[in-house]
């Protein structure tokens, strides 16, 4: 197991050997296209979690009902994207090979790529659920193929056509939208309309769920690097998580909180609560 550091998210103090679900932080923001700062999110989310209850009224479940392990944050090099992604992939491999579920706390959205790559190695029929404001389907950004603006295109290269469902999307280039609508991904504008149909289509296939927090409207969560007006509400997101919790979710992540852009601390508080509900979504 790779070395990790930091405090523990509330209710996640089980040993790795005993845990059914394992968290770790990937504090990397080396390719952000607008405002950096997501590297600070995992540590801030853990600190904020002490203000939460372990019980969720949304799921009528308690974190103490499960054996949950938080490994802390990976120590990632800055300025070397490929090496950072390699370290994340090695950590994901250790977790998946031990037949445990995974939740990763980003960091920018590119950190999803190595986790999905490892999930695909173990779960051949993997599909991806993607909640986000942005398509993230560019072939490159400023000549760079590895970027948080290209992450879903790279993931598509891993999982293939018809295996990515995208919800909440409201920003991207014309080419990205046209490419998605050509049948490469299932893309839903603005909200979670069509989620029930997606759930039916996914069936019992293994699912990786990636949540970019800018899927939420900036009035709910302004502390992100690329805020986009017209997002979903917190309760919309809770309803969506309840709906997908019946799927065979083997892992997921929460990315793109940039805590210092919201000095009130509200964005970090929201992110911490979303992470609590994501744990239930994956664990149930």
Secondary structure, 3 states (H helix, E strand, C coil): CCCEECCCCCCCECCCCCCCEEEEEECCCCCCCCCCCHHHHHHHHHHHHHHCCCEECCCCEEHHHCCEEEEEEECCCCCCHHHHHHHHHHHHHHHHHCCCEEEEEECCHHHHHHHHHHHHHHCCCCEEEEECCECCCCCCECCECCCCCCHHHHHHHHHCCCCEEEEEECECCHHHHHHHHHHHCEEEECCCCCHHHHHHHHCCCEEEEEEEHHHECCCCCCCECCCCCCCECHHHHHHHHHHHCCCEEEEEEEECECHHHCCCCHHHHHHHHHHHHHHHHHHC
